[in-house]
Amino acid sequence: MRLRSMSEVEKRAVMEAYGIKKGDPAYQSESACVALLMKRYQQLTSM
């Protein structure tokens, strides 16, 4: 039980660092999160 709660704490911290809120699709789905982060990466590297 403790490991699960720590995992959730870590997930919230990472999502918050990237500006992803709990109701966002990227918070709910790993594939949506990866897609969002890849899009941001592409925007940063194409400058």
Secondary structure, DSSP 8 states (H G I E B T S, - for coil): -HHHHHHHHHHHHHHHHTT--TTSHHHH-HHHHHHHHHHHHHHHHT-
